Amino acid sequence: MATRMMLFAVAALLTPPLAAASLPDPTALPKSLSSAVAGTAPEETGLAWVRVNGRHSIAWYGGTTVKLGDQVEGGRVTAIREDHIVISGKGGRRTVYLLDHTIRTQSRAQRPPAR
């Protein structure tokens, strides 16, 4: 009986654990972010989230973080609000909303007169 227990203990020490081999790598990128899995870099469009904190507000737009004054798609981020960001440029002003995935554009000619 003691010999059998000793053989079992030695076999257990020499056999690699199967559960550890099947665990995912905790340092690997998620499949949704891995360009090797998709074949190309992931395309993020639209506004994913915002963090409003006065002049230190940031948002996730177009696959990267943006803050007030950053250049984005031919314009600058001029406002970050709870549910949208505003991008102003030569072509006018665009408002990009969270969860809506639509962009509302207001050209310079359509702006109401300044008071």
VENJO-V323043 format. One line per field, one symbol per residue. ss: DSSP state (@ for helix, = for strand, . for the rest). phi: phi as a letter, one per 40 degrees, with the letter a starting at -180 (. if undefined). psi: psi as a letter, one per 20 degrees, with the letter a starting at -180 (. if undefined). Layout:
ss = ???
phi = ???
psi = ???
This chain:
ss = .@@@@@@@@@@@@@...@@@@@............@@@@........=====..@@@.====..====...==..======...======..=======....====.@@@.....
phi = .ccccccccccccccccccccccccccccddcbcccccgbccbbbgbcabbcagcbcbabbggacbbdgccafgabcbabbcbabbbbacchbbbbccgcfbbbbbccccccccb
psi = ghgghggggghhhipqphhhhiqqoiiqqqhhiohhghhrqqopqaogrqoplcijqrqopkjrqqrpiqppljaqoiqorhjrqpppahibppppqqihkqppporhhiqqqq.
